[in-house]
Amino acid sequence: MSNRSQSRSGAGARIRQAGPRVAASALILAPALALAAPAQAERTPACLGEEGATVEEARIAGEVPQEILARSGFAADVDRFTEELCAASGTDEAGEIVGRHADALWRKAVDRVRGTGAVEGDLSAGDDRPLYWARLGMTSALHRWEPGFELAGADREALVADMDRRSRGQDDAGFAEDPGGPGVSRVVVTGFDPFQLDNDIRQANPSGAAALALDGAVIETGEGVVVVEAMLFPVRWRDFTDGMVEHALLPHYTGDRPADAVITVSQGRDGRFDLEAHNGAWRGGAADNESVGTPETAPIPEGVPTVTPQPQWSDSSLDHPSIIGETGGEPFPVVDNTQVTEIPAGGTVPVVRPDGPTPGSEARAGGGGDYLSNEIAYRNTLLRDATGLDIPAGHVHTPILHFGPGGGVTDPEFEENRAAISGQVEAIVAAAVRP
């Protein structure tokens, strides 16, 4: 995911199974009834008020999100969650309901994409959007919930945060299916939500689809076995400010058995993959999925390992030449992207540098731009440096996923390209690690 662009595993390898609030009077929290538009407002559960949803959550009222939910079978999951939430008698019971539904939502999404679970509806299995819209339906219900008992604001926000984190797989990345033994490498892969939804509400994100397809995967290569755990991140500045990236990834940099590689992935530019060499500390402040953003240096949260003073740049430690040599032609080229934008030491005007930053410069854009994809890359590689773990860590930008003609929520060209991108991400992950 990059604002600049709004702007298989190696030979013989195979994979086996192993913010702001708005009025929401139009918001629909019974998406299974979405096709009966005139009756939708009447069928909104009585325990949900009209206000409290975020800007991002309010988009679920649109026809496209409702169609995606209905055609994937995820509408019923939102309905069941809302029904149980309305019946909760206290905060503890609500917490149990949130945890159970959040975990189930993540597992259902992964199983659907990977083909290890039942596929409901006629929407293609590899689609990342049902998870996105179902999660927003559930967090909106939590924001709008008017329970029959006193609910403190902090308790409500804790329930929302638990739902958001767990339904992204951030609490489910423990390599439970690790086969163990020598020659096994463990890799963490991250993806992003859809974004730029006000431009096209149909948007998907191939990095999210690839992450779902790889969660729990065991990739067999000629040199060993690679096991993968994946998680997703929101396109929201506030979560990064609050330390979501560091708290989710830190366990994989510490402990008795840290990961062997941590690879962040997002959607980038047309027609190519980019391996981003240099990541900058500057966030450009382009609007996120809550329509907010402020230009500033990325703030590092308290209580996590970091490098002081905060560096302007942090670099990839992926083996770019080897990855490109093994994966760089089919179906998309893979490029070693070394370009940055900096303010040179003693200067005041940003300058584009094709070969990386110069000493003492201030970051204005990494190879991955100045949006959240650059920031997750910066935070990940900074965490690697702060913990002193010498492993491959870096960022991969995928090609942009376009829709074919016709204006539908999906089409054969869209699905073919999504599958091709996911397959090449798998290849890059396998090539990034040498068991």
C-alpha positions as CSV (number, residue, x, y, z in Angstrom):
1,M,0.0,0.0,0.0
2,S,1.6,3.2,-1.1
3,N,0.4,6.7,-1.8
4,R,3.1,7.0,-4.5
5,S,1.1,4.8,-6.8
6,Q,-2.4,6.1,-6.3
7,S,0.2,6.2,-7.6
8,R,6.3,-19.4,-6.4
9,S,8.2,-20.3,-4.1
10,G,11.4,-21.4,-6.0
11,A,11.6,-24.1,-8.5
12,G,10.0,-27.3,-7.2
13,A,8.6,-25.7,-4.1
14,R,5.0,-26.5,-3.1
15,I,2.7,-25.5,-0.4
16,R,0.8,-27.9,1.8
17,Q,-1.9,-27.5,4.4
18,A,-0.5,-27.3,7.8
19,G,-10.9,7.7,14.8
20,P,-13.6,10.2,14.2
21,R,-17.2,9.4,14.9
22,V,-20.2,10.1,12.6
23,A,-23.9,9.7,12.7
24,A,-24.9,6.3,11.5
25,S,-28.6,6.4,11.0
26,A,-28.1,4.8,7.6
27,L,-25.6,2.2,8.9
28,I,-26.8,-1.3,8.4
29,L,-25.8,-3.9,11.0
30,A,-28.0,-6.7,9.7
31,P,-26.2,-7.3,6.4
32,A,-27.9,-10.6,5.7
33,L,-30.9,-8.5,4.9
34,A,-29.0,-6.1,2.7
35,L,-30.9,-6.8,-0.5
36,A,-34.1,-5.7,1.1
37,A,-33.1,-2.0,1.2
38,P,-36.5,-0.4,2.1
39,A,-36.7,-2.5,5.3
40,Q,-33.1,-2.3,6.4
41,A,-33.5,0.6,8.9
42,E,-36.4,-1.2,10.6
43,R,-34.4,-4.3,11.1
44,T,-31.4,-2.7,12.7
45,P,-31.1,-4.4,16.2
46,A,-32.8,-2.4,18.9
47,C,-29.7,-2.3,21.1
48,L,-27.8,-0.3,18.5
49,G,-27.9,3.5,18.5
50,E,-27.7,5.8,15.5
51,E,-24.4,7.4,16.5
52,G,-20.9,6.3,17.4
53,A,-19.6,4.6,14.2
54,T,-16.3,5.8,12.7
55,V,-15.9,7.3,9.3
56,E,-14.5,3.9,8.2
57,E,-17.3,1.9,9.7
58,A,-20.0,4.1,8.2
59,R,-19.0,3.0,4.6
60,I,-20.5,-0.4,5.3
61,A,-23.9,1.0,4.5
62,G,-23.0,1.1,0.8
63,E,-24.4,-1.4,-1.7
64,V,-21.0,-2.9,-2.5
65,P,-20.0,-3.8,1.1
66,Q,-23.4,-5.3,1.6
67,E,-23.1,-7.3,-1.6
68,I,-19.7,-8.6,-0.6
69,L,-21.0,-9.6,2.8
70,A,-24.1,-11.3,1.4
71,R,-22.2,-13.1,-1.4
72,S,-19.5,-14.5,0.9
73,G,-21.7,-15.7,3.8
74,F,-20.0,-13.3,6.2
75,A,-23.2,-11.3,6.7
76,A,-24.6,-14.0,9.0
77,D,-21.5,-13.8,11.1
78,V,-22.1,-10.1,11.8
79,D,-25.8,-10.8,12.5
80,R,-24.9,-13.5,15.0
81,F,-22.3,-11.4,16.8
82,T,-24.8,-8.5,17.0
83,E,-27.5,-10.7,18.4
84,E,-25.2,-12.1,21.1
85,L,-23.9,-8.7,21.9
86,C,-27.4,-7.3,22.4
87,A,-28.1,-10.1,24.9
88,A,-24.9,-9.6,27.0
89,S,-25.6,-9.0,30.6
90,G,-22.3,-7.4,31.5
91,T,-18.8,-6.3,30.4
92,D,-17.2,-9.7,31.2
93,E,-19.8,-11.5,29.1
94,A,-19.4,-9.0,26.3
95,G,-15.6,-9.6,26.4
96,E,-16.1,-13.4,26.0
97,I,-18.5,-12.8,23.0
98,V,-16.0,-10.5,21.4
99,G,-13.0,-12.9,21.8
100,R,-14.9,-15.8,20.5
101,H,-16.3,-14.1,17.4
102,A,-13.1,-12.3,16.6
103,D,-11.0,-15.5,16.7
104,A,-13.7,-17.3,14.7
105,L,-13.8,-14.5,12.1
106,W,-10.0,-14.7,11.5
107,R,-10.0,-18.5,11.2
108,K,-13.0,-18.4,8.9
109,A,-11.4,-15.9,6.6
110,V,-8.1,-17.8,6.5
111,D,-9.8,-21.2,5.9
112,R,-11.9,-19.7,3.2
113,V,-9.0,-18.2,1.3
114,R,-6.8,-21.2,1.8
115,G,-9.5,-23.7,0.8
116,T,-9.4,-25.6,4.1
117,G,-12.9,-24.6,5.1
118,A,-16.4,-24.4,3.6
119,V,-16.9,-21.6,1.1
120,E,-20.3,-20.0,1.4
121,G,-21.8,-17.9,-1.3
122,D,-20.6,-17.3,-4.9
123,L,-17.8,-14.8,-4.2
124,S,-14.4,-16.3,-5.0
125,A,-12.6,-17.9,-2.1
126,G,-9.4,-15.9,-2.4
127,D,-11.1,-12.5,-1.7
128,D,-9.8,-10.5,1.3
129,R,-12.8,-8.1,1.4
130,P,-15.3,-10.2,3.3
131,L,-13.1,-10.2,6.4
132,Y,-12.6,-6.4,6.2
133,W,-16.3,-5.6,5.9
134,A,-17.4,-8.1,8.5
135,R,-14.8,-6.8,11.0
136,L,-16.1,-3.3,10.5
137,G,-19.7,-4.5,11.0
138,M,-18.7,-6.0,14.3
139,T,-16.7,-3.0,15.5
140,S,-19.5,-0.6,14.5
141,A,-21.9,-2.7,16.5
142,L,-19.6,-2.3,19.5
143,H,-19.3,1.5,19.0
144,R,-23.1,1.9,18.6
145,W,-24.1,-0.6,21.3
146,E,-26.5,0.7,24.0
147,P,-26.4,-2.1,26.6
148,G,-28.8,-2.4,29.5
149,F,-26.0,-1.7,32.0
150,E,-23.5,1.0,32.5
151,L,-20.5,0.6,30.1
152,A,-17.5,2.8,30.7
153,G,-16.0,4.4,27.6
154,A,-12.6,2.7,28.3
155,D,-14.3,-0.7,28.5
156,R,-16.0,-0.1,25.2
157,E,-12.8,0.9,23.5
158,A,-11.1,-2.2,25.0
159,L,-13.7,-4.4,23.5
160,V,-13.3,-2.7,20.1
161,A,-9.5,-3.0,20.3
162,D,-9.7,-6.7,21.2
163,M,-12.1,-7.4,18.3
164,D,-9.8,-5.5,15.9
165,R,-6.6,-7.1,17.0
166,R,-7.8,-10.7,17.2
167,S,-9.7,-10.6,14.0
168,R,-6.5,-9.6,12.3
169,G,-4.6,-12.7,13.4
170,Q,-2.3,-10.6,15.7
171,D,-3.1,-12.9,18.6
172,D,-2.8,-16.0,16.5
173,A,0.7,-16.0,15.2
174,G,2.4,-18.5,17.4
175,F,3.5,-21.1,14.8
176,A,1.3,-23.7,16.4
177,E,1.8,-26.0,13.4
178,D,5.6,-25.7,13.3
179,P,6.9,-29.2,12.4
180,G,10.1,-28.5,14.3
181,G,13.5,-29.9,13.6
182,P,16.5,-28.6,11.7
183,G,16.0,-27.0,8.3
184,V,12.7,-25.4,9.3
185,S,12.4,-21.6,8.9
186,R,9.6,-19.6,10.5
187,V,8.5,-16.5,8.7
188,V,6.0,-13.7,9.7
189,V,4.2,-12.1,6.8
190,T,1.9,-9.0,7.2
191,G,-0.7,-7.5,4.9
192,F,-3.0,-4.5,4.8
193,D,-6.7,-3.7,4.6
194,P,-8.3,-2.3,1.5
195,F,-7.9,1.5,1.2
196,Q,-8.8,4.5,-0.9
197,L,-12.4,3.4,-0.6
198,D,-13.8,6.8,-1.3
199,N,-12.3,6.5,-4.8
200,D,-13.7,3.0,-5.4
201,I,-15.7,1.3,-2.7
202,R,-14.9,-2.1,-4.4
203,Q,-11.2,-1.9,-3.5
204,A,-9.4,-5.0,-2.4
205,N,-5.8,-5.3,-1.2
206,P,-3.6,-8.1,-2.7
207,S,-1.3,-7.9,0.3
208,G,-4.2,-8.9,2.5
209,A,-5.3,-11.7,0.2
210,A,-1.7,-13.0,0.1
211,A,-1.4,-12.9,3.9
212,L,-4.6,-14.8,4.4
213,A,-3.4,-17.4,1.8
214,L,-0.1,-17.9,3.6
215,D,-1.3,-18.0,7.3
216,G,-0.4,-21.4,8.6
217,A,1.2,-22.5,5.3
218,V,4.0,-25.0,5.2
219,I,6.1,-24.3,2.1
220,E,8.4,-27.1,1.0
221,T,11.5,-26.1,-1.0
222,G,14.5,-28.0,-2.2
223,E,16.5,-26.5,0.7
224,G,14.0,-27.1,3.5
225,V,10.7,-26.2,5.0
226,V,9.3,-22.7,5.5
227,V,6.3,-22.2,7.9
228,V,4.4,-19.0,7.8
229,E,2.2,-17.1,10.2
230,A,0.4,-14.0,8.9
231,M,-1.4,-11.0,10.3
232,L,-3.1,-7.9,8.9
233,F,-2.9,-4.2,9.8
234,P,-5.3,-1.3,9.4
235,V,-4.9,1.7,7.1
236,R,-5.1,4.1,10.1
237,W,-2.4,6.4,11.4
238,R,-3.7,6.2,15.0
239,D,-3.1,2.5,15.3
240,F,0.5,3.0,14.2
241,T,0.9,5.9,16.6
242,D,-0.5,3.7,19.4
243,G,2.1,1.0,18.8
244,M,0.1,-1.7,17.1
245,V,2.9,-2.7,14.8
246,E,5.5,-3.0,17.6
247,H,3.2,-4.9,20.0
248,A,2.2,-7.4,17.3
249,L,5.7,-8.0,16.0
250,L,7.9,-7.8,19.1
251,P,7.2,-11.4,20.3
252,H,8.7,-12.5,17.0
253,Y,11.9,-10.7,17.7
254,T,12.4,-11.9,21.2
255,G,12.1,-15.1,23.3
256,D,13.6,-18.5,22.9
257,R,12.5,-19.1,19.3
258,P,12.2,-15.8,17.4
259,A,11.2,-15.7,13.7
260,D,13.7,-16.3,11.0
261,A,12.3,-13.5,8.9
262,V,9.7,-10.8,9.2
263,I,8.3,-9.5,5.9
264,T,5.8,-6.7,5.6
265,V,3.7,-6.5,2.4
266,S,1.4,-3.9,0.8
267,Q,0.1,-2.8,-2.5
268,G,2.4,-0.5,-4.5
269,R,2.6,0.5,-8.1
270,D,1.4,-0.9,-11.5
271,G,2.8,-4.0,-13.1
272,R,5.7,-4.8,-10.8
273,F,6.9,-5.9,-7.3
274,D,9.3,-3.6,-5.4
275,L,11.7,-4.7,-2.7
276,E,12.1,-1.5,-0.7
277,A,15.7,-0.9,0.3
278,H,15.4,2.2,2.5
279,N,12.5,3.1,4.9
280,G,12.0,6.7,6.1
281,A,10.9,8.0,9.5
282,W,8.6,10.6,7.8
283,R,4.9,10.2,7.5
284,G,3.4,12.4,4.8
285,G,0.0,12.6,6.3
286,A,-2.2,11.6,3.4
287,A,-5.7,10.7,4.4
288,D,-6.2,7.2,5.9
289,N,-9.3,5.1,6.0
290,E,-10.7,7.4,8.6
291,S,-10.0,10.4,6.4
292,V,-7.4,11.9,8.7
293,G,-3.6,12.4,8.5
294,T,-0.9,14.8,9.8
295,P,2.6,15.2,8.3
296,E,5.1,14.4,11.0
297,T,8.0,12.1,12.1
298,A,6.6,8.7,12.9
299,P,6.2,8.7,16.7
300,I,7.6,5.6,18.5
301,P,5.4,4.3,21.4
302,E,6.7,4.1,24.9
303,G,7.6,0.7,26.4
304,V,9.0,-1.0,23.3
305,P,12.7,-1.5,22.3
306,T,13.9,1.2,20.0
307,V,17.0,3.0,18.7
308,T,17.9,6.3,20.2
309,P,18.1,8.9,19.0
310,Q,15.4,7.9,16.5
311,P,17.1,7.4,13.1
312,Q,15.8,9.0,10.0
313,W,16.3,5.8,8.0
314,S,16.1,2.0,8.5
315,D,17.1,-0.5,5.8
316,S,15.9,-3.8,4.5
317,S,18.0,-6.8,5.3
318,L,16.3,-9.1,2.8
319,D,18.7,-10.5,0.2
320,H,17.3,-8.5,-2.7
321,P,19.6,-10.0,-5.4
322,S,18.7,-13.6,-4.5
323,I,15.0,-12.9,-4.3
324,I,15.1,-11.1,-7.7
325,G,17.1,-13.9,-9.2
326,E,14.6,-16.5,-8.1
327,T,11.3,-14.7,-8.5
328,G,11.8,-11.7,-10.7
329,G,10.2,-12.6,-14.0
330,E,6.9,-14.5,-13.7
331,P,4.4,-13.1,-13.9
332,F,5.6,-9.7,-12.7
333,P,9.1,-8.2,-12.6
334,V,10.7,-7.7,-9.1
335,V,12.7,-4.5,-8.7
336,D,15.3,-3.5,-6.1
337,N,14.0,-0.1,-5.3
338,T,16.7,2.1,-3.8
339,Q,15.1,5.5,-4.4
340,V,14.3,7.9,-1.5
341,T,13.3,11.5,-1.0
342,E,15.4,13.4,1.5
343,I,16.3,16.9,2.8
344,P,20.1,16.8,2.6
345,A,22.2,17.7,5.7
346,G,22.2,21.5,5.9
347,G,19.5,21.8,3.2
348,T,15.8,22.9,3.3
349,V,14.4,21.5,0.0
350,P,13.5,17.8,-0.6
351,V,15.7,16.0,-3.1
352,V,15.0,12.6,-4.8
353,R,18.0,10.3,-4.5
354,P,18.0,7.2,-6.8
355,D,20.6,5.4,-4.7
356,G,19.5,5.8,-1.2
357,P,19.9,8.5,1.5
358,T,23.0,10.6,2.1
359,P,24.6,11.0,5.5
360,G,22.8,13.3,7.9
361,S,19.7,13.7,5.7
362,E,16.1,14.0,6.9
363,A,13.7,11.5,5.5
364,R,10.7,12.7,3.4
365,A,9.9,9.4,1.6
366,G,11.4,5.9,1.7
367,G,11.4,3.7,-1.3
368,G,7.8,2.8,-0.4
369,G,6.7,6.5,-0.2
370,D,5.5,8.3,2.9
371,Y,2.3,6.4,3.6
372,L,1.6,3.5,6.0
373,S,3.4,1.0,3.9
374,N,6.7,2.9,4.3
375,E,5.8,3.3,8.0
376,I,5.3,-0.4,8.7
377,A,8.5,-1.1,6.9
378,Y,10.3,1.5,9.0
379,R,8.8,0.2,12.3
380,N,9.6,-3.4,11.5
381,T,13.2,-2.8,10.5
382,L,13.7,-0.4,13.4
383,L,12.4,-3.1,15.8
384,R,14.9,-5.6,14.3
385,D,17.7,-3.2,15.0
386,A,16.5,-2.4,18.5
387,T,16.4,-6.0,19.5
388,G,19.7,-6.9,17.8
389,L,18.2,-9.8,15.9
390,D,20.1,-10.4,12.7
391,I,17.4,-11.8,10.4
392,P,15.9,-10.9,7.0
393,A,13.4,-8.1,7.5
394,G,12.0,-5.8,4.9
395,H,9.1,-4.7,2.8
396,V,7.5,-6.0,-0.4
397,H,5.2,-3.8,-2.6
398,T,2.9,-5.8,-4.8
399,P,1.5,-4.6,-8.1
400,I,-1.8,-2.8,-8.0
401,L,-4.9,-5.0,-8.3
402,H,-7.3,-3.6,-10.9
403,F,-10.8,-4.5,-11.8
404,G,-11.7,-5.6,-15.3
405,P,-14.5,-4.0,-17.4
406,G,-18.1,-4.2,-16.3
407,G,-18.2,-2.4,-12.9
408,G,-19.0,-5.5,-10.8
409,V,-17.5,-6.3,-7.4
410,T,-15.4,-9.0,-9.0
411,D,-14.5,-10.4,-12.4
412,P,-12.3,-13.1,-13.9
413,E,-9.4,-10.7,-14.7
414,F,-9.4,-9.3,-11.1
415,E,-9.4,-12.8,-9.6
416,E,-6.7,-14.1,-12.0
417,N,-4.4,-11.2,-11.1
418,R,-5.1,-11.5,-7.4
419,A,-4.1,-15.2,-7.5
420,A,-1.0,-14.5,-9.5
421,I,0.1,-11.8,-7.1
422,S,-0.5,-14.1,-4.1
423,G,1.5,-16.9,-5.8
424,Q,4.4,-14.6,-6.4
425,V,4.3,-13.3,-2.8
426,E,4.6,-16.9,-1.7
427,A,7.7,-17.3,-4.0
428,I,9.3,-14.2,-2.5
429,V,8.7,-15.4,1.0
430,A,10.3,-18.8,0.2
431,A,13.3,-17.1,-1.5
432,A,13.8,-14.7,1.4
433,V,14.8,-17.5,3.8
434,R,17.4,-20.1,3.5
435,P,16.7,-23.0,6.0
